Amino acid sequence: MKTVKRFFRNLFARVGLAGGLLSFFWRRKIWWMIPLVGAILILGVLVIFGQSSAISAFIYTLF
């Protein structure tokens, strides 16, 4: 069990700001929010790429 905690602590430390957010969720026992925040981030990235890139035609077909 300690190795799992150490693994996640090291993982969160390596990814910077997102790691800080994940670490906050993990310490506060609200890890169920991690998939929600991940989905929102993915949707935001799709919106940003869909505004002015060559792959926008493919992104618009998703919606």
C-alpha positions in Angstrom: 0.0 0.0 0.0 2.9 2.4 0.7 4.3 1.8 -2.7 1.0 2.8 -4.3 0.9 6.0 -2.3 4.5 6.8 -3.1 3.8 6.2 -6.8 0.9 8.6 -6.9 2.8 11.2 -4.9 5.7 11.1 -7.3 3.3 11.1 -10.3 1.5 14.2 -9.0 4.8 16.0 -8.3 6.0 15.5 -11.9 3.1 16.9 -13.7 3.2 20.4 -12.2 0.0 22.4 -11.8 -2.3 19.5 -12.9 -0.4 17.4 -10.4 -1.2 19.9 -7.7 -4.9 19.8 -8.5 -4.9 16.0 -8.6 -3.0 15.9 -5.3 -5.5 18.2 -3.7 -8.4 16.0 -4.9 -6.6 12.9 -3.6 -5.8 14.3 -0.1 -9.3 15.6 0.3 -10.7 12.2 -0.6 -12.6 13.5 -3.6 -10.9 11.4 -6.3 -14.2 10.9 -7.9 -13.9 14.4 -9.4 -10.7 13.5 -11.3 -12.6 12.0 -14.3 -14.9 15.0 -14.3 -12.0 17.5 -14.4 -10.3 15.3 -17.1 -13.3 15.4 -19.3 -13.6 19.1 -19.0 -10.0 19.6 -19.9 -10.3 17.3 -22.9 -13.4 19.3 -24.1 -11.5 22.5 -23.6 -8.6 21.3 -25.7 -11.0 20.2 -28.4 -12.6 23.6 -28.5 -9.2 25.4 -28.7 -8.0 23.2 -31.5 -11.4 23.5 -33.3 -11.2 27.2 -33.6 -8.4 27.6 -36.1 -6.7 24.4 -37.1 -6.7 21.9 -39.9 -8.3 19.3 -37.8 -11.3 21.5 -37.0 -13.5 19.7 -39.7 -12.9 16.4 -37.8 -13.7 17.9 -34.4 -16.9 19.4 -35.7 -18.2 16.0 -36.7 -17.9 14.9 -33.0 -20.5 17.4 -32.0 
